[in-house]
Amino acid sequence: MNPLTLDDFLTRFILLQPEKPQRSPVGRQAAVLVPIVARETPGLLLTRRSRELRKHAGQVAFPGGMQDASDASLIATALREAQEEVGIDPCQVKVIGQLAPVTSSTGFRVTPVVGVIAPDIALHINPDEVESAFEMPLEEALRLNRYAELEVHRAGLRHPVWLSVYQEYLVWGMTAGIIRSLSEQIAF
C-alpha cells in the first residue's frame, strides 16, 4: 500500500463530509482544532495538557475549549483556542471542514474542526494550559487497529472509551475517539 499523502487525505476528507445536523445545537458548546501538518507524509499535531490544570491534567489533546460569546462560530472557537494554547495564528490555518460533534464526559458538545497548517509554524506554547506539543504521523494515527476499546460504566450506562499509545504518549478518550472518527470518515 502506498503511503498516505496530504493530497490523498484532503481528497478523501473533502469528498466524505459528515451530514450537517438539521437543528441548532443545544447545551454547552466547545470546539477543538485537529491540525494536519502539511508535509509530503502529513502529520497530526497533538498537545499534552499541563499537569497543573484542574481537569484533564496531563492528557493528550487537541487545542480547543469552550465557545465564548464573542466567537462568531465554532470554527472561530477552535482557532482562538489553538492560538491561546500553542500560538498558531488563525490565518495560518486552512480550515477544510468539521467532523460530527461529540459529547464530552463533562457534558460539552465538542465540534472537531479539521485544518491544515504549514510544517514550519513556530509554536508558542502557553505553559498554563499546555505542557508540550508533538507530531504523530497521520498515517499512523489513522490506523484503526491501533485503537483498543475499553468499556466504562458510568451512571448505569455503558460508555466505550478508545485508547492507543504512541511513543510515550497515551492517547485516549475523546481525543482517540476523534482520531478514530476521522479515520472512519476517510475510510483509511
C-alpha positions as CSV (number, residue, x, y, z in Angstrom):
1,M,0.0,0.0,0.0
2,N,1.3,3.5,-0.9
3,P,1.9,5.9,1.9
4,L,-0.9,8.4,2.7
5,T,-0.1,11.8,1.1
6,L,-1.6,15.1,2.0
7,D,-3.5,15.2,-1.3
8,D,-4.9,11.7,-0.7
9,F,-6.1,12.8,2.8
10,L,-7.6,16.1,1.5
11,T,-9.4,14.4,-1.4
12,R,-11.0,11.7,0.9
13,F,-11.8,14.2,3.6
14,I,-13.5,16.7,1.3
15,L,-15.5,14.1,-0.6
16,L,-16.7,12.4,2.6
17,Q,-18.0,15.2,4.8
18,P,-20.4,14.1,7.6
19,E,-24.0,15.1,7.4
20,K,-24.8,18.5,8.9
21,P,-27.3,18.5,11.8
22,Q,-30.8,19.8,10.8
23,R,-31.4,21.7,14.0
24,S,-29.4,24.1,16.1
25,P,-27.3,22.6,18.8
26,V,-28.3,23.0,22.5
27,G,-26.2,23.0,25.6
28,R,-22.6,24.0,26.2
29,Q,-20.6,24.2,23.0
30,A,-16.8,23.7,22.6
31,A,-14.5,23.1,19.6
32,V,-11.1,21.6,19.0
33,L,-8.7,22.1,16.2
34,V,-7.5,18.9,14.5
35,P,-4.3,20.3,12.9
36,I,-2.9,18.3,9.9
37,V,0.7,19.3,9.3
38,A,1.3,19.8,5.6
39,R,4.2,17.5,4.9
40,E,4.7,15.2,2.0
41,T,3.8,12.5,4.5
42,P,1.4,14.5,6.7
43,G,1.4,14.7,10.5
44,L,-1.1,15.3,13.2
45,L,-0.3,17.9,15.8
46,L,-1.3,17.0,19.4
47,T,-0.6,18.5,22.8
48,R,-0.1,17.2,26.3
49,R,-2.1,19.4,28.7
50,S,-0.5,21.0,31.6
51,R,-0.3,18.8,34.7
52,E,-1.4,21.9,36.8
53,L,-4.9,22.0,35.2
54,R,-7.9,21.1,37.3
55,K,-9.5,18.9,34.6
56,H,-7.8,16.5,32.2
57,A,-4.3,17.4,33.5
58,G,-1.5,15.7,31.6
59,Q,-3.8,14.2,29.0
60,V,-3.1,14.2,25.2
61,A,-5.5,16.5,23.5
62,F,-6.2,18.7,20.5
63,P,-6.0,22.5,21.1
64,G,-9.5,23.6,22.0
65,G,-12.0,24.7,24.5
66,M,-15.4,26.3,25.4
67,Q,-17.1,28.6,23.0
68,D,-17.0,32.3,24.1
69,A,-20.0,34.6,23.5
70,S,-17.6,36.7,21.3
71,D,-16.8,33.7,19.0
72,A,-18.5,34.1,15.6
73,S,-18.7,30.3,15.2
74,L,-17.3,27.1,16.5
75,I,-14.5,27.3,13.9
76,A,-13.6,30.7,15.4
77,T,-13.6,29.0,18.8
78,A,-11.2,26.2,17.7
79,L,-8.9,28.8,16.0
80,R,-8.9,31.1,19.0
81,E,-8.1,28.3,21.4
82,A,-5.3,27.0,19.2
83,Q,-3.8,30.5,19.2
84,E,-4.1,30.7,23.0
85,E,-2.7,27.3,23.7
86,V,0.0,26.8,21.1
87,G,0.4,30.1,19.4
88,I,-1.0,29.1,15.9
89,D,-2.3,32.3,14.3
90,P,-5.8,31.7,12.8
91,C,-4.6,33.0,9.4
92,Q,-2.0,30.2,9.4
93,V,-4.8,27.5,9.3
94,K,-6.6,26.4,6.2
95,V,-9.8,25.1,7.6
96,I,-11.0,22.2,5.4
97,G,-14.1,21.1,7.4
98,Q,-15.6,19.6,10.5
99,L,-16.3,16.2,12.0
100,A,-19.5,15.3,13.6
101,P,-19.7,16.8,17.1
102,V,-19.1,14.5,20.1
103,T,-20.3,14.9,23.7
104,S,-17.6,15.1,26.4
105,S,-17.8,13.4,29.8
106,T,-18.4,16.8,31.2
107,G,-21.4,17.5,29.1
108,F,-19.9,19.7,26.4
109,R,-20.9,19.2,22.7
110,V,-17.4,19.4,21.1
111,T,-17.0,20.1,17.4
112,P,-13.7,18.9,15.8
113,V,-12.5,21.4,13.2
114,V,-10.0,20.0,10.8
115,G,-7.4,22.4,9.4
116,V,-4.1,22.2,7.6
117,I,-1.0,24.0,8.9
118,A,2.4,24.5,7.5
119,P,5.2,22.3,8.8
120,D,7.4,25.3,9.7
121,I,5.0,27.1,12.0
122,A,6.8,28.1,15.2
123,L,4.7,27.0,18.2
124,H,4.4,29.3,21.2
125,I,3.2,27.0,24.0
126,N,1.2,28.6,26.8
127,P,2.6,26.7,29.9
128,D,-0.5,27.5,31.9
129,E,-2.5,25.2,29.5
130,V,-0.1,23.0,27.6
131,E,3.0,21.1,28.8
132,S,4.2,20.1,25.3
133,A,3.2,19.5,21.7
134,F,4.2,16.7,19.4
135,E,3.5,15.4,15.9
136,M,2.3,11.9,15.1
137,P,2.5,10.7,11.5
138,L,-1.1,11.0,10.2
139,E,-1.0,7.6,8.5
140,E,-0.1,6.0,11.9
141,A,-2.8,8.0,13.7
142,L,-5.4,6.8,11.3
143,R,-4.7,3.1,11.5
144,L,-7.9,1.8,13.1
145,N,-6.2,-1.3,14.5
146,R,-4.0,0.8,16.8
147,Y,-7.1,1.7,19.0
148,A,-8.4,-0.6,21.7
149,E,-11.8,-0.2,23.2
150,L,-12.2,0.0,27.0
151,E,-15.7,-0.3,28.4
152,V,-16.5,2.1,31.2
153,H,-19.7,2.1,33.2
154,R,-20.9,5.5,34.5
155,A,-24.3,6.2,36.0
156,G,-25.5,2.8,34.9
157,L,-24.7,3.4,31.3
158,R,-22.0,1.7,29.1
159,H,-19.5,4.1,27.6
160,P,-16.9,2.9,25.1
161,V,-13.6,4.6,25.5
162,W,-10.8,4.3,22.9
163,L,-7.2,4.2,23.8
164,S,-3.8,3.9,22.0
165,V,-0.2,4.5,22.7
166,Y,2.2,6.5,20.5
167,Q,5.8,6.7,21.8
168,E,5.5,7.7,25.4
169,Y,2.0,9.2,24.9
170,L,-1.2,7.6,25.9
171,V,-3.9,8.9,23.5
172,W,-7.3,8.1,24.9
173,G,-10.9,9.2,25.5
174,M,-12.3,12.0,23.3
175,T,-9.0,12.6,21.5
176,A,-8.6,9.0,20.4
177,G,-12.3,8.9,19.5
178,I,-12.0,11.9,17.3
179,I,-9.0,10.5,15.5
180,R,-10.8,7.2,15.0
181,S,-13.8,9.1,13.6
182,L,-11.6,10.9,11.2
183,S,-10.1,7.5,10.1
184,E,-13.5,6.0,9.6
185,Q,-14.7,9.1,7.7
186,I,-12.0,8.9,5.1
187,A,-12.1,5.1,5.1
188,F,-8.4,4.7,5.5
